[in-house]
Amino acid sequence: MVNRLVLPIFWSLFGVFILLAIVMQVLMGPPLRQLLNNSIGVNFAPVLFFVSGALFFMLGLALLILAIKTDINGIIKKFLILTGAAAVGVFASMLLHNLVYGAFIQFFGEDFWERIGMGDEPFFFIMAIFVCPLAYLVGTVGSIVLMFRRKQHKANDLG
């Protein structure tokens, strides 16, 4: 049962990632966003971004749990775990970035980040913007390559 759920969740996660990329690059860009706001009167891009981001997190969490529980062995399991963990890591890093930023302002004053020479909390920001998306892409590409390689080996065994 668990093995049958891994691939549909993986491909769904990949589809949501593509949706997020489209939302961030196309719909949230100034020219198209302005055109959509003027023509339909509603700014739906942030709502679409939030919904697709929440779906990305939930599918990543499901993939992570199922990849750990599945009896798939080898490097593909590691790539699936990396894919799920990176999807969860994006959301967790964004949340931790804002929590750490706000906590330091709360405890040390509003000018804390300027006093230490930084405008913002850098660690979780870099994790959310660069490290986790790159890890997601590595896990996804590795999983896809290994899936197609496995299909080719099965086809060669039949012929």
N, C-alpha and C positions, 0 to 999 in steps of 0.2 A: 504494500500500500504506500509506504513512504517513498519507495523508488519511483512509483508512477507519478507522484506529485512534484518531484524535484525539477524535471524538465519543463513542465508547464509554468511553474513559478519562475524558473530562470528566464524563460522567454518573455513572460509577462513583465518581469523586472527590467529586461532589456527594452521592451516597448515603452515602459514608463520613463526610462532614462532618455530615450529618443524624444518623447513628449516633453520632458523637462528641458532638454536642449532646445527644442523648437520654441517653447514658451519663453525661455530666457533670452535667446538670440533674436527671435523674430517678433514675438508679440510684445515683449517688454522694451523693444527698441523704440526710440522717440518717434520716427516717422509713422510707422504702422500703428503704434499705440495711439497717437494723436488722431489718425484717420479713423480708427475703430471707435474711439471715444466720441468723436464728432458725429459719426454716422449712426451709432446705436445708442449713444448717450450713457453707456455703462462701461466702467473700467473693470472688465472681467479677468484681465491678465493676472492680477495678484491672487484672485480667488482660485483660478486655474493652477497657478504656481503652488499655492498652499495645498490644494487637494492632491495634485500630482506628487508633491513632496511627501505628504503623509502616506500616500499609496506606495511610494518608493521605499520609505522606511519600513512599512508593514510587510511588503513583499521581501525586502532584504532580511528582515528578522525571521520570516517564515523560511526563506531559503537557508539561512544560517542554521536554524534549528534542524531542519530536515536533512541538510547536508551532513551535519554531525551525526544524526541518528541513522542515516542510510547505511546499507552494507556495500555501497560502491567503494572500491579500493583504488589505491594508486594516486597519481598526481591530479587526476580530474577532481577527486574529492577535495584536495587542497585548494584548487582553483575555485571550486564552488563555495567553499568556506570563505576564501578571500573575497569573492564577489559579494556574498551576503554580509560579511563583516564590514566591508567598505561602505556598502549602502547604509547600514546602521550607523557607521562611524561619521558619515556626513551630518546626519541629524544630531547625533550625540555631540559632535564637535561644535556645531552651531549653537546648540543649547548651552554647552559648557562655556563657550566663548562669552556669551551674553551674561551668564551667571557670574563668571569670574570678573568680568568688566564691571557689572553692577555691584558686586560684593565689595570690590576694592574701592569703588566710589563711595559706597555706603559707610565703610569702616574708616577710610583714610581721607575722605573729602573729595569734593568735585574736581579739584585740580590735581588729583593724585597722578594721573597718567602724564600730565604735562610736567609735573615736578620731577618725575624719574626719566624724562626725556623721550617718552613714547606717547603717541596719540591714542593708542589702543592696546588691547591685550593681544599679543602676537601668536602665541603657541597654538591655541585651539583654532584661531582664525586661519592659520596656515594649514592646519590639519583639515579643516572643513573645505577650504577653497582649492588646495593643491594636492595634498597627500592622499586623502580618501578618494577623490574622483580618479586620480591616477591609479590607485590600487584597484578601484572598481574596473577600470578599463583593462588593466593587466589580467585580472581574474576573468573578466568576460571574454576577452580575446583568447586567453589560454583555454578556457572551457570550450569555446566554439571550435577552436582548432582540434582539440582532443576529441570532441564529439564527431567531427567530420572524419578524422583519422580512424576512429573506431568503426564508423559506417563503411569506410573503404576497406578495412581489414575484413569485416563481415562479408562484404560483397566479393572480395577476392577468395575467401574461403569457400564460397558457394560455387564459384566458377571453376 
